[in-house]
Structures are given as C-alpha cells and as structure tokens.
Amino acid sequence: MSPLSCIDEEIFMETKSFFIGPVPAILLGQKSDRICLYVHGQGGNKSEAAVYAEAVLSAGYQVLAVDLPEHGERTDSAQFFPWIVRSEFDTVKSYLYQNWSSLSIMAVSIGAWFSMLSFSVDPLERCLFVSPVLDMENLIQHMMEWASVTEDELQTKGEIQTGFGQTLSWEYLCYVRKHPIKQWDKRTEILYADGDRLISREGIDLFARTHHCGLSVMQDGEHWFHTPEQLRFLLEWERSKIR
C-alpha cells in the first residue's frame, strides 16, 4: 500500500518545490500564518510529508518538508551528520521564522533527535514525534553492543562498519556527548509502537515523564509505521493531537 493512497490527493493542488540554500524543499497547503515542518528519518525523504499532510492542513497549517543530506533529491556532498543537519536547519529556521508566525514540528525516528538538537531554544507551538530517537548516546551504545565493538576499538579505528548496515563513528559519538538534550519544554506528543526493536519503551517512558510529553502506544506496531493498519492508527493519532 502506498502511503499516498491514504490521503486526499487535493492537497497537492497547492504544492511548491524549491530550495532553501542547498536544501530541496516542498511546501504543501494554502497560505497560512502557521507552518508545520516535517523532518524525515534515516532512509526517508521530504515526499513522506504527504502521509501526514491531510490532518495538519485540515487544522489550518501549511506543511514544509526538506531532504536531509544523503536523502531524497540531494546530490551535493553534504553528509548525514548531526553537525551538518544542525547547520542546515539554521538556514531552514531563518526561512521559517521570516515567513510564518507559528512553527510546529512533525518528526520521525532520528528526525526527532535532529529537531531537538536544532530547535531546543526556539518557540514551537507543538511537536508530534513518531517512533522518536530521544537518547542518541544510548542508541549508539546499543549498536556498539550489537556489533561487539568497544569504545577503545572505535576510538582507535575512527569508524567501523557494522553487519547491520550502520557505520559507527567515534567523531559522531563524541559530538553526541558534547551536545546532550538537556532542555525540551515544548508541547510534545509521542507515538510509539510496542514492537519497536530500535527504541526501548523504558527510554520513551522516561523522556515522556521527564519532559511532560503525551504518549500513545500502538500494540503490535513497529518502528516504521507502514502497513495499512499502522498507517490508519498513525493518522487517527495525528488527527486527535493536532486538533
């Protein structure tokens, strides 16, 4: 099932494709003073915003989505590293605040962590996080355990390619430790699947309690919401939270 089959195709009648600096972007919806930035996860792209657009547009927002480095239509040499994404988001952020008075964020997986890293001190109306990476250091440590890699080995080699497709990086780990998410006081709703094998329920619960976030859990769901049943659950959740 295509994600696009879940939504009203009329939303594409008001679609603009353009660049914000080097970043490919799309803008959905009729003119509004409220904007929702969609931030995709690893392996995703800006066109996924269409899955979430119907409820957001119906609530009076426009939707802006961008391709992060090494994703979608990106053809430049920028890499999918947090210091690169954060720098690009500074440019995107400037564009957003110049053109809209109210900013919200919808982010998926690692897109949530990038959003917290980049917008922690900015005024946001609301945030909707789906299967969010909330503790990047903990996730990297788990990946090191899965790959049987020690910190000493990673520091010595700099980078280690794992058997499950991820590259472990000492520079990345050091950056994460130097930039912890200490402040997150935004109005935030989290959607989590109890079958998520990447993100622990304990970590989700702790973050939600600490930062006073709403938490919804889909039974028998997965990290990637993609089946017809999962997409229906996601869209109903979004409609209930964006009202």
Backbone as CSV, one residue per row, in Angstrom:
resi,resn,N_x,N_y,N_z,CA_x,CA_y,CA_z,C_x,C_y,C_z
1,MET,0.847,-1.209,0.000,0.000,0.000,0.000,0.872,1.245,0.000
2,SER,0.621,2.109,-0.940,1.363,3.367,-0.994,0.856,4.300,0.074
3,PRO,1.774,4.999,0.784,1.325,5.975,1.776,0.411,7.022,1.174
4,LEU,0.635,7.356,-0.092,-0.144,8.412,-0.719,-1.591,8.005,-0.919
5,SER,-1.890,6.680,-0.913,-3.264,6.238,-1.100,-4.115,6.507,0.124
6,CYS,-3.480,6.894,1.238,-4.204,7.155,2.482,-4.721,8.575,2.569
7,ILE,-4.349,9.447,1.638,-4.650,10.854,1.814,-5.436,11.414,0.641
8,ASP,-5.981,12.550,0.850,-6.756,13.251,-0.156,-5.798,13.900,-1.152
9,GLU,-5.903,13.499,-2.420,-4.971,14.000,-3.424,-5.113,15.499,-3.660
10,GLU,-6.216,16.093,-3.205,-6.410,17.525,-3.420,-5.370,18.373,-2.703
11,ILE,-4.693,17.811,-1.702,-3.684,18.609,-1.003,-2.548,19.002,-1.928
12,PHE,-2.375,18.251,-3.021,-1.267,18.543,-3.930,-1.593,19.667,-4.899
13,MET,-2.830,20.181,-4.841,-3.187,21.298,-5.711,-2.428,22.556,-5.298
14,GLU,-1.985,22.603,-4.044,-1.209,23.737,-3.543,0.155,23.221,-3.099
15,THR,1.029,22.956,-4.060,2.347,22.391,-3.764,3.417,23.186,-4.488
16,LYS,4.467,23.515,-3.759,5.571,24.278,-4.331,6.876,23.561,-4.018
17,SER,7.707,23.352,-5.035,9.030,22.756,-4.850,10.084,23.828,-5.061
18,PHE,11.071,23.892,-4.182,12.091,24.934,-4.273,13.285,24.530,-3.412
19,PHE,14.263,25.403,-3.299,15.445,25.149,-2.479,15.556,26.223,-1.399
20,ILE,15.966,25.807,-0.225,16.342,26.724,0.845,17.847,26.572,1.006
21,GLY,18.596,27.471,0.411,20.037,27.252,0.317,20.278,26.012,-0.524
22,PRO,21.057,25.033,-0.009,21.302,23.814,-0.760,20.256,22.728,-0.534
23,VAL,19.233,23.050,0.261,18.305,22.025,0.738,17.036,21.977,-0.112
24,PRO,16.747,20.833,-0.782,15.495,20.699,-1.527,14.313,20.695,-0.558
25,ALA,13.251,21.421,-0.930,12.099,21.546,-0.038,10.806,21.496,-0.834
26,ILE,9.721,21.105,-0.150,8.388,21.213,-0.728,7.489,21.891,0.304
27,LEU,6.543,22.666,-0.198,5.584,23.367,0.646,4.191,22.951,0.218
28,LEU,3.400,22.452,1.181,2.044,21.999,0.905,1.039,22.912,1.589
29,GLY,-0.078,23.158,0.911,-1.184,23.851,1.539,-1.339,25.301,1.149
30,GLN,-2.527,25.826,1.410,-2.830,27.220,1.126,-2.188,28.122,2.176
31,LYS,-2.003,29.363,1.817,-1.291,30.316,2.675,-1.900,30.366,4.071
32,SER,-1.022,30.337,5.066,-1.424,30.375,6.465,-0.310,31.039,7.256
33,ASP,-0.620,31.479,8.469,0.437,32.015,9.322,1.029,30.930,10.214
34,ARG,0.550,29.681,10.041,1.048,28.556,10.830,1.687,27.529,9.902
35,ILE,2.859,27.054,10.291,3.606,26.105,9.466,4.028,24.908,10.316
36,CYS,3.998,23.735,9.715,4.492,22.515,10.365,5.661,21.987,9.543
37,LEU,6.810,21.884,10.160,8.000,21.356,9.499,8.020,19.838,9.679
38,TYR,8.084,19.108,8.570,8.195,17.652,8.630,9.667,17.266,8.497
39,VAL,10.158,16.449,9.438,11.563,16.012,9.440,11.589,14.487,9.339
40,HIS,12.064,13.989,8.221,12.067,12.544,7.985,13.192,11.846,8.749
41,GLY,13.132,10.536,8.796,14.161,9.739,9.451,15.177,9.205,8.460
42,GLN,16.057,8.335,8.935,17.069,7.748,8.066,16.393,6.889,7.003
43,GLY,16.789,7.101,5.750,16.196,6.375,4.641,14.940,7.010,4.089
44,GLY,14.472,8.096,4.715,13.260,8.763,4.269,13.550,9.920,3.334
45,ASN,12.532,10.732,3.078,12.702,11.916,2.233,11.511,12.833,2.430
46,LYS,11.586,14.004,1.831,10.571,15.037,2.041,9.196,14.640,1.540
47,SER,9.106,13.754,0.526,7.800,13.391,-0.028,6.941,12.642,0.978
48,GLU,7.558,12.075,2.030,6.793,11.391,3.068,5.843,12.337,3.792
49,ALA,6.101,13.619,3.702,5.239,14.593,4.376,3.794,14.447,3.928
50,ALA,3.595,13.925,2.708,2.237,13.751,2.200,1.422,12.825,3.081
51,VAL,2.072,11.861,3.725,1.363,10.928,4.597,0.712,11.662,5.758
52,TYR,1.379,12.705,6.251,0.931,13.419,7.433,0.162,14.695,7.110
53,ALA,0.139,15.075,5.841,-0.311,16.421,5.492,-1.801,16.645,5.692
54,GLU,-2.619,15.625,5.447,-4.066,15.843,5.434,-4.572,16.418,6.752
55,ALA,-4.216,15.776,7.854,-4.700,16.248,9.162,-4.131,17.616,9.503
56,VAL,-2.870,17.824,9.183,-2.217,19.089,9.506,-2.813,20.237,8.696
57,LEU,-3.019,19.997,7.399,-3.612,21.036,6.561,-5.042,21.339,6.984
58,SER,-5.777,20.295,7.350,-7.167,20.492,7.785,-7.245,21.328,9.051
59,ALA,-6.170,21.291,9.847,-6.135,22.073,11.086,-5.664,23.508,10.855
60,GLY,-5.418,23.871,9.597,-5.082,25.255,9.286,-3.607,25.556,9.140
61,TYR,-2.788,24.523,9.053,-1.349,24.706,8.868,-0.978,24.550,7.395
62,GLN,0.186,25.061,7.035,0.893,24.608,5.851,1.947,23.605,6.316
63,VAL,2.489,22.845,5.377,3.499,21.841,5.705,4.737,22.081,4.848
64,LEU,5.877,22.209,5.496,7.158,22.311,4.802,7.970,21.066,5.110
65,ALA,8.545,20.459,4.085,9.404,19.289,4.278,10.681,19.471,3.480
66,VAL,11.783,18.962,4.006,13.088,19.106,3.359,13.758,17.739,3.254
67,ASP,14.681,17.622,2.301,15.522,16.435,2.185,16.799,16.658,2.979
68,LEU,17.028,15.824,3.980,18.266,15.900,4.740,19.422,15.345,3.913
69,PRO,20.681,15.626,4.284,21.828,15.166,3.497,21.773,13.670,3.194
70,GLU,22.175,13.308,1.981,22.240,11.926,1.502,20.860,11.285,1.354
71,HIS,19.818,12.082,1.282,18.465,11.559,1.168,17.695,12.305,0.074
72,GLY,16.678,11.633,-0.465,15.800,12.257,-1.437,16.534,12.763,-2.663
73,GLU,16.345,14.035,-2.963,16.930,14.643,-4.160,18.310,15.253,-3.920
74,ARG,18.893,14.978,-2.776,20.205,15.566,-2.502,21.265,14.982,-3.440
75,THR,21.996,15.851,-4.096,23.077,15.435,-4.986,24.406,16.059,-4.594
76,ASP,24.402,16.848,-3.495,25.631,17.503,-3.071,26.438,16.560,-2.184
77,SER,27.537,17.051,-1.656,28.461,16.215,-0.884,28.181,16.234,0.618
78,ALA,27.145,16.956,1.061,26.836,17.029,2.488,26.517,15.645,3.036
79,GLN,26.993,15.365,4.261,26.797,14.055,4.872,25.741,14.108,5.976
80,PHE,25.202,12.936,6.281,24.100,12.799,7.235,24.633,12.779,8.664
81,PHE,25.309,13.864,9.036,25.889,14.002,10.359,25.136,15.106,11.105
82,PRO,25.039,15.005,12.432,24.257,15.994,13.179,24.779,17.412,13.051
83,TRP,26.088,17.604,12.984,26.621,18.965,12.869,26.300,19.564,11.504
84,ILE,26.145,18.719,10.479,25.736,19.210,9.165,24.245,19.545,9.166
85,VAL,23.444,18.623,9.687,21.997,18.848,9.746,21.681,20.088,10.570
86,ARG,22.356,20.241,11.690,22.096,21.402,12.558,22.418,22.700,11.833
87,SER,23.501,22.724,11.087,23.860,23.916,10.332,22.818,24.219,9.262
88,GLU,22.338,23.180,8.579,21.317,23.391,7.554,20.000,23.853,8.169
89,PHE,19.669,23.314,9.339,18.443,23.729,9.998,18.496,25.190,10.431
90,ASP,19.673,25.733,10.681,19.774,27.159,10.977,19.269,27.978,9.791
91,THR,19.612,27.524,8.572,19.150,28.204,7.365,17.659,28.023,7.176
92,VAL,17.182,26.783,7.368,15.753,26.493,7.237,14.957,27.273,8.282
93,LYS,15.477,27.319,9.502,14.822,28.019,10.593,14.635,29.504,10.259
94,SER,15.661,30.115,9.722,15.579,31.522,9.349,14.465,31.736,8.325
95,TYR,14.380,30.839,7.348,13.328,30.933,6.331,11.948,30.795,6.968
96,LEU,11.814,29.857,7.890,10.526,29.611,8.531,10.052,30.828,9.320
97,TYR,10.932,31.376,10.150,10.522,32.484,11.007,10.336,33.789,10.229
98,GLN,10.909,33.860,9.048,10.691,35.038,8.216,9.320,35.004,7.538
99,ASN,8.749,33.807,7.388,7.534,33.666,6.597,6.300,33.210,7.369
100,TRP,6.478,32.729,8.598,5.336,32.273,9.392,5.491,32.740,10.834
101,SER,4.372,32.968,11.480,4.413,33.444,12.866,4.364,32.304,13.877
102,SER,3.946,31.113,13.435,3.828,29.973,14.343,4.433,28.740,13.693
103,LEU,5.334,28.068,14.415,6.035,26.894,13.896,5.753,25.673,14.765
104,SER,5.378,24.577,14.118,5.257,23.274,14.763,6.152,22.291,14.025
105,ILE,6.388,21.125,14.642,7.267,20.127,14.037,6.618,18.755,14.105
106,MET,6.682,18.039,13.000,6.353,16.615,12.948,7.634,15.895,12.550
107,ALA,8.124,14.991,13.395,9.409,14.361,13.136,9.329,12.851,13.379
108,VAL,10.087,12.109,12.588,10.086,10.651,12.640,11.480,10.140,12.981
109,SER,11.556,9.193,13.911,12.784,8.480,14.253,13.928,9.441,14.572
110,ILE,15.055,9.349,13.857,16.193,10.225,14.138,15.861,11.677,13.827
111,GLY,14.827,11.902,13.015,14.395,13.269,12.749,13.972,14.001,14.011
112,ALA,13.452,13.245,14.993,13.069,13.862,16.265,14.305,14.342,17.015
113,TRP,15.358,13.528,17.032,16.583,13.933,17.724,17.229,15.140,17.035
114,PHE,17.264,15.115,15.700,17.779,16.279,14.976,16.967,17.530,15.320
115,SER,15.650,17.373,15.441,14.787,18.518,15.753,15.075,19.062,17.142
116,MET,15.224,18.175,18.116,15.528,18.630,19.477,16.898,19.289,19.544
117,LEU,17.838,18.749,18.799,19.182,19.308,18.763,19.172,20.718,18.177
118,SER,18.298,20.945,17.200,18.312,22.194,16.443,17.324,23.244,16.932
119,PHE,16.235,22.826,17.602,15.170,23.764,17.957,14.915,23.841,19.460
120,SER,15.862,23.418,20.269,15.612,23.327,21.717,15.316,24.672,22.357
121,VAL,15.867,25.749,21.827,15.650,27.067,22.444,14.705,27.939,21.627
122,ASP,14.061,27.369,20.621,13.178,28.144,19.750,11.722,27.983,20.160
123,PRO,10.908,29.005,19.937,9.476,28.889,20.252,8.771,27.970,19.256
124,LEU,8.117,26.936,19.766,7.372,25.999,18.929,5.953,25.878,19.474
125,GLU,4.985,25.857,18.581,3.593,25.715,19.019,3.349,24.309,19.559
126,ARG,3.787,23.295,18.809,3.621,21.914,19.233,4.559,21.011,18.438
127,CYS,4.793,19.803,18.974,5.641,18.819,18.288,4.950,17.466,18.325
128,LEU,4.967,16.781,17.202,4.467,15.419,17.095,5.640,14.527,16.695
129,PHE,6.004,13.588,17.569,7.140,12.706,17.324,6.648,11.278,17.122
130,VAL,7.073,10.654,16.033,6.697,9.277,15.721,7.933,8.384,15.803
131,SER,7.865,7.338,16.634,8.995,6.415,16.835,10.294,7.196,17.051
132,PRO,10.305,8.141,17.973,11.440,9.070,18.036,12.689,8.492,18.682
133,VAL,13.844,8.848,18.114,15.126,8.656,18.790,15.272,9.824,19.750
134,LEU,15.296,9.538,21.044,15.335,10.576,22.066,16.651,10.597,22.835
135,ASP,17.346,9.458,22.873,18.633,9.346,23.571,19.637,8.732,22.604
136,MET,20.321,9.579,21.841,21.214,9.099,20.792,22.420,8.368,21.360
137,GLU,22.955,8.830,22.469,24.109,8.145,23.046,23.748,6.715,23.432
138,ASN,22.592,6.543,24.036,22.150,5.208,24.421,21.970,4.318,23.198
139,LEU,21.427,4.866,22.120,21.233,4.089,20.903,22.574,3.670,20.302
140,ILE,23.535,4.589,20.269,24.862,4.247,19.737,25.515,3.170,20.582
141,GLN,25.388,3.270,21.886,25.972,2.254,22.766,25.347,0.887,22.521
142,HIS,24.043,0.853,22.279,23.390,-0.415,21.966,23.893,-0.969,20.634
143,MET,24.078,-0.104,19.645,24.584,-0.564,18.353,26.009,-1.101,18.495
144,MET,26.795,-0.487,19.353,28.146,-0.985,19.614,28.086,-2.375,20.246
145,GLU,27.127,-2.582,21.145,26.958,-3.899,21.757,26.540,-4.925,20.712
146,TRP,25.594,-4.531,19.848,25.141,-5.455,18.805,26.296,-5.854,17.889
147,ALA,27.205,-4.913,17.625,28.332,-5.163,16.725,29.571,-5.670,17.464
148,SER,29.466,-5.833,18.810,30.598,-6.272,19.640,31.814,-5.360,19.452
149,VAL,31.564,-4.053,19.513,32.610,-3.044,19.350,32.790,-2.307,20.676
150,THR,34.015,-2.191,21.140,34.297,-1.456,22.368,34.614,0.006,22.037
151,GLU,34.548,0.863,23.069,34.905,2.266,22.849,36.355,2.418,22.431
152,ASP,37.236,1.627,23.029,38.656,1.700,22.664,38.857,1.355,21.195
153,GLU,38.147,0.332,20.719,38.262,-0.049,19.300,37.745,1.060,18.394
154,LEU,36.620,1.645,18.781,36.034,2.700,17.961,36.920,3.935,17.947
155,GLN,37.494,4.281,19.088,38.377,5.443,19.155,39.626,5.212,18.311
156,THR,40.149,3.999,18.341,41.370,3.684,17.586,41.123,3.702,16.079
157,LYS,40.002,3.108,15.646,39.738,2.983,14.210,39.007,4.191,13.625
158,GLY,38.335,4.949,14.477,37.607,6.125,13.986,36.228,5.776,13.488
159,GLU,36.147,4.838,12.550,34.870,4.377,12.013,34.901,2.864,11.876
160,ILE,33.763,2.225,12.137,33.636,0.783,11.984,32.296,0.489,11.318
161,GLN,32.351,-0.229,10.204,31.131,-0.631,9.501,30.556,-1.873,10.158
162,THR,29.281,-1.847,10.502,28.647,-2.979,11.167,28.009,-3.920,10.145
163,GLY,27.646,-5.094,10.622,26.986,-6.056,9.758,25.525,-5.749,9.519
164,PHE,24.957,-4.775,10.260,23.550,-4.427,10.064,23.383,-3.088,9.348
165,GLY,24.441,-2.666,8.641,24.309,-1.537,7.730,24.602,-0.162,8.286
166,GLN,24.948,-0.063,9.588,25.253,1.225,10.182,26.766,1.386,10.352
167,THR,27.247,2.602,10.159,28.659,2.902,10.388,28.796,3.571,11.747
168,LEU,29.563,2.944,12.627,29.833,3.535,13.934,30.979,4.529,13.798
169,SER,30.837,5.681,14.419,31.822,6.758,14.267,32.197,7.320,15.629
170,TRP,33.489,7.387,15.900,33.957,7.976,17.148,33.659,9.479,17.173
171,GLU,33.840,10.145,16.048,33.550,11.578,15.967,32.072,11.846,16.251
172,TYR,31.207,11.009,15.723,29.766,11.147,15.937,29.442,10.963,17.415
173,LEU,29.990,9.927,18.040,29.734,9.667,19.453,30.216,10.825,20.322
174,CYS,31.382,11.350,20.010,31.909,12.486,20.783,31.010,13.702,20.636
175,TYR,30.490,13.947,19.427,29.588,15.083,19.207,28.322,14.913,20.038
176,VAL,27.772,13.711,20.040,26.550,13.444,20.801,26.775,13.730,22.286
177,ARG,27.905,13.314,22.807,28.197,13.521,24.228,28.416,14.994,24.561
178,LYS,28.916,15.751,23.598,29.159,17.170,23.831,27.895,18.010,23.662
179,HIS,26.849,17.405,23.079,25.613,18.150,22.814,24.403,17.360,23.328
180,PRO,24.335,17.130,24.621,23.186,16.410,25.173,21.911,17.249,25.097
181,ILE,20.777,16.572,25.003,19.496,17.272,25.013,19.101,17.498,26.470
182,LYS,19.396,18.664,26.993,19.097,18.974,28.388,17.769,19.696,28.540
183,GLN,17.418,20.475,27.539,16.208,21.289,27.620,15.231,20.883,26.527
184,TRP,14.026,20.502,26.924,12.947,20.282,25.958,11.621,20.545,26.665
185,ASP,11.136,21.761,26.546,9.927,22.176,27.247,8.800,22.484,26.272
186,LYS,8.824,21.818,25.122,7.805,22.057,24.100,6.573,21.177,24.347
187,ARG,5.444,21.638,23.879,4.218,20.836,23.927,4.387,19.681,22.940
188,THR,4.611,18.480,23.452,5.025,17.353,22.613,4.150,16.134,22.838
189,GLU,3.738,15.509,21.732,3.030,14.236,21.750,3.891,13.191,21.043
190,ILE,3.983,12.009,21.648,4.823,10.928,21.126,3.950,9.741,20.744
191,LEU,4.207,9.173,19.564,3.588,7.916,19.154,4.664,6.845,19.098
192,TYR,4.444,5.775,19.844,5.426,4.688,19.960,4.734,3.362,19.668
193,ALA,5.464,2.440,19.059,4.947,1.099,18.790,5.597,0.109,19.749
194,ASP,4.783,-0.735,20.378,5.357,-1.623,21.385,6.215,-2.734,20.778
195,GLY,6.207,-2.844,19.445,7.082,-3.803,18.785,8.346,-3.160,18.234
196,ASP,8.644,-1.937,18.663,9.831,-1.217,18.195,11.081,-1.894,18.740
197,ARG,11.923,-2.376,17.854,13.144,-3.074,18.272,14.350,-2.134,18.339
198,LEU,14.157,-0.901,17.940,15.258,0.062,17.945,15.236,0.939,19.186
199,ILE,14.058,1.355,19.599,13.897,2.286,20.714,13.205,1.568,21.871
200,SER,13.782,1.646,23.059,13.218,0.938,24.202,12.021,1.677,24.779
201,ARG,11.065,0.917,25.289,9.899,1.508,25.943,10.330,2.267,27.193
202,GLU,11.303,1.734,27.922,11.775,2.389,29.139,12.292,3.794,28.842
203,GLY,13.060,3.919,27.765,13.590,5.227,27.402,12.499,6.204,27.005
204,ILE,11.496,5.698,26.279,10.362,6.535,25.878,9.597,7.015,27.106
205,ASP,9.310,6.080,28.017,8.566,6.429,29.235,9.314,7.470,30.065
206,LEU,10.631,7.280,30.205,11.436,8.207,30.997,11.416,9.605,30.395
207,PHE,11.583,9.701,29.082,11.581,11.007,28.424,10.220,11.671,28.579
208,ALA,9.152,10.900,28.371,7.807,11.466,28.460,7.522,11.995,29.867
209,ARG,7.962,11.257,30.892,7.751,11.721,32.266,8.584,12.955,32.574
210,THR,9.851,12.909,32.166,10.776,13.994,32.486,10.373,15.304,31.822
211,HIS,9.893,15.204,30.581,9.602,16.418,29.807,8.103,16.653,29.631
212,HIS,7.294,15.920,30.382,5.844,16.149,30.423,5.215,16.056,29.025
213,CYS,5.543,14.973,28.330,5.010,14.740,26.989,3.830,13.774,27.033
214,GLY,2.914,13.926,26.105,1.868,12.936,25.934,2.442,11.717,25.234
215,LEU,1.953,10.531,25.577,2.474,9.295,24.997,1.328,8.379,24.605
216,SER,1.329,7.965,23.327,0.377,6.979,22.824,1.161,5.784,22.311
217,VAL,0.633,4.580,22.557,1.340,3.353,22.180,0.440,2.493,21.310
218,MET,0.977,2.062,20.170,0.257,1.119,19.310,0.705,-0.290,19.631
219,GLN,-0.239,-1.137,20.016,0.076,-2.528,20.267,0.370,-3.225,18.939
220,ASP,1.358,-4.116,18.949,1.738,-4.889,17.757,2.215,-3.996,16.611
221,GLY,2.686,-2.793,16.936,3.235,-1.920,15.904,4.724,-2.137,15.733
222,GLU,5.335,-1.371,14.824,6.760,-1.467,14.540,7.363,-0.066,14.504
223,HIS,8.696,-0.006,14.529,9.379,1.290,14.472,8.937,2.072,13.243
224,TRP,8.839,1.388,12.119,8.411,2.017,10.872,6.923,1.748,10.679
225,PHE,6.113,2.786,10.777,4.682,2.660,10.541,4.450,2.609,9.031
226,HIS,4.099,1.435,8.496,3.996,1.335,7.044,2.850,0.448,6.554
227,THR,2.328,-0.455,7.383,1.228,-1.298,6.927,-0.068,-0.484,6.936
228,PRO,-1.107,-0.938,6.202,-2.380,-0.196,6.214,-2.907,0.035,7.626
229,GLU,-2.848,-0.983,8.482,-3.340,-0.835,9.845,-2.514,0.175,10.631
230,GLN,-1.190,0.114,10.487,-0.311,1.038,11.198,-0.523,2.468,10.729
231,LEU,-0.684,2.651,9.422,-0.898,3.995,8.891,-2.244,4.563,9.344
232,ARG,-3.264,3.726,9.403,-4.559,4.201,9.908,-4.433,4.645,11.360
233,PHE,-3.723,3.845,12.157,-3.527,4.200,13.568,-2.774,5.522,13.678
234,LEU,-1.712,5.662,12.894,-0.900,6.885,12.925,-1.735,8.102,12.552
235,LEU,-2.531,7.980,11.475,-3.291,9.131,11.012,-4.395,9.504,11.993
236,GLU,-5.018,8.516,12.624,-6.027,8.815,13.646,-5.383,9.484,14.854
237,TRP,-4.218,8.997,15.240,-3.475,9.628,16.348,-3.157,11.079,16.011
238,GLU,-2.671,11.287,14.808,-2.298,12.651,14.412,-3.502,13.577,14.420
239,ARG,-4.633,13.108,13.875,-5.834,13.936,13.857,-6.268,14.326,15.272
240,SER,-6.156,13.370,16.201,-6.599,13.643,17.563,-5.669,14.616,18.279
241,LYS,-4.394,14.651,17.900,-3.433,15.506,18.591,-3.271,16.872,17.959
242,ILE,-3.619,16.993,16.689,-3.395,18.259,16.007,-4.607,19.180,16.132
243,ARG,-5.751,18.656,16.583,-6.958,19.472,16.715,-6.738,20.611,17.719
